[in-house]
Amino acid sequence: MPDLRHALGVHGEQLAERALAERGWRIIARNVRTRFGEIDLVCHDGSGFVFVEVKTRRATSFVSAIEAAGPRKVVRLGRLAENWLGVHHRRGSPWRIAVLALTVGPGGIRAQLADAIDG
């Protein structure tokens, strides 16, 4: 039996990409893996890079999707973002971390985008 949590997460990332593209954001990279962690989406919104953490949860989950990306996760993503910018020769470029929370409930999927930190 496939892992339903993994399937929900993959579907959530696909929905997140669509939602961000509809806002005019360009998707630069997906699931950037390093030995220090992973960045779900690297985007550019026209004014700078946005490193997006996608969290998908059921409405009945104990922890909401937006709360699932806690302060330690955001700090780690900031380090990963700075590293990505350095590797791609973009140090000094404007950037920020955002969390895209998708909550799946009986009425459908609710998306909430929140900026976490600016670089």
C-alpha atoms as one frame of an Amber mdcrd trajectory, in Angstrom:
protein
   0.000   0.000   0.000   1.503   3.375  -0.946   2.356   5.817   1.814  -0.678
   8.126   1.912   1.207  10.898   3.732   3.871  10.922   1.007   1.188  10.984
  -1.710  -0.558  13.885   0.040   2.751  15.763   0.241   3.568  15.205  -3.443
   0.090  16.305  -4.479   0.414  19.337  -2.208   3.680  20.373  -3.862   2.069
  20.089  -7.302  -0.842  22.265  -6.164   1.604  24.731  -4.618   3.511  25.044
  -7.896   0.290  25.756  -9.749  -0.822  28.346  -7.188   2.518  30.156  -7.292
   2.662  30.091 -11.107  -0.818  31.638 -11.161   0.604  34.498  -9.059   3.218
  35.020 -11.754   6.079  33.400  -9.871   8.657  31.512 -11.903   9.606  28.081
 -10.546  13.413  27.827 -10.696  13.964  24.480  -8.934  12.047  21.764  -7.108
  13.096  19.564  -4.206  16.636  20.899  -3.951  18.445  18.355  -1.796  21.711
  18.936  -0.002  23.381  17.056   2.790  22.074  19.786   5.132  18.404  19.610
   4.136  15.906  20.208   1.360  14.252  23.244  -0.183  10.828  22.366  -1.596
  10.656  25.145  -4.201  13.001  27.878  -5.373  11.010  30.602  -7.103  11.432
  34.134  -8.393   8.540  36.543  -7.925   9.904  39.369 -10.084  11.538  41.204
  -7.196  13.694  38.447  -5.730  14.143  34.790  -4.960  11.592  33.061  -2.765
  12.513  29.801  -1.053   9.214  28.063  -0.367   8.492  25.435   2.246   5.303
  23.571   1.314   3.300  22.030   4.147   0.205  19.968   3.445  -2.033  18.781
   6.252  -5.515  17.419   6.707  -7.918  19.762   8.466  -8.146  17.186  11.274
  -4.372  17.192  11.936  -3.197  18.047  15.436  -0.780  20.697  14.082  -1.975
  23.058  11.354  -0.051  23.271   8.101   1.224  26.795   8.812   2.383  25.807
  12.323   4.234  22.775  10.961   7.060  25.021   9.704   8.411  26.089  13.067
  11.141  28.646  13.799  13.988  26.099  13.697  12.878  24.925  10.255  12.728
  28.518   8.992  16.235  29.270  10.296  17.568  26.117   8.605  15.844  27.113
   5.359  17.527  30.502   5.606  20.925  28.795   5.730  19.985  26.555   2.803
  18.823  29.610   0.840  22.095  31.462   1.440  24.005  28.364   0.360  21.897
  27.985  -2.813  22.472  31.638  -3.708  26.220  31.195  -3.246  26.411  28.039
  -5.333  24.452  29.762  -8.121  26.560  32.958  -7.967  23.610  35.070  -6.780
  24.900  36.305  -3.419  23.535  39.748  -2.702  20.279  39.059  -4.548  17.096
  39.876  -2.625  15.448  36.790  -1.174  12.991  35.590   1.407  11.553  32.423
   2.904   7.843  31.729   2.506   5.622  28.964   3.784   2.776  27.769   1.609
   0.341  25.888   3.824  -2.266  23.685   2.187  -5.074  22.404   4.386  -7.195
  19.591   2.982 -10.707  19.430   4.369 -14.205  18.363   3.427 -14.781  21.649
   1.596 -11.644  21.328  -0.531  -8.124  22.682  -0.188  -7.322  26.006   1.475
  -4.003  27.665   0.631  -2.266  30.146   2.909   0.990  31.867   1.895   3.052
  33.495   4.620   6.439  35.177   4.477   8.694  33.803   7.187  11.939  35.825
   6.871  13.628  38.228   4.508  17.261  37.747   3.556
